Amino acid sequence: MRPRRELAQHWLRSDKALSSIIKTADLQDTDKVLEIGPGQGILTQQLIDKVKSLV
């Protein structure tokens, strides 16, 4: 799967950026998260075990 530049698609690939996002979000196991445009699911995989629900 390739990002389509004309749709301004950008996918998360950096482990450092991923760690920074998770740390900054300060998620709790009671949080409900709506992920828009999950791309390849890299962030989704990290979120799923940290929050109450993920859509």
GIZI-V436815 format. One record per residue. N is the residue number from 0. PSI is psi in radians with two decimals (NA if undefined). Layout:
((N & PSI) (N & PSI))
//
This chain:
((0 & 2.36) (1 & 2.50) (2 & 2.49) (3 & 1.89) (4 & -0.62) (5 & -0.32) (6 & 0.11) (7 & 0.68) (8 & 2.33) (9 & 2.26) (10 & 2.48) (11 & 2.17) (12 & -0.35) (13 & 2.15) (14 & -0.61) (15 & -0.78) (16 & -0.71) (17 & -0.84) (18 & -0.71) (19 & -0.73) (20 & -0.83) (21 & -0.78) (22 & -0.79) (23 & -0.60) (24 & -0.43) (25 & 0.94) (26 & 2.57) (27 & 2.79) (28 & -0.02) (29 & -0.06) (30 & 2.54) (31 & 2.22) (32 & 2.36) (33 & 1.99) (34 & 2.10) (35 & 2.21) (36 & 1.06) (37 & -0.13) (38 & -2.13) (39 & 0.05) (40 & 0.23) (41 & -0.84) (42 & -0.68) (43 & -0.78) (44 & -0.62) (45 & -0.59) (46 & -0.63) (47 & -0.59) (48 & -0.10) (49 & -0.26) (50 & 2.86) (51 & -0.81) (52 & 2.62) (53 & 2.16) (54 & NA))
//
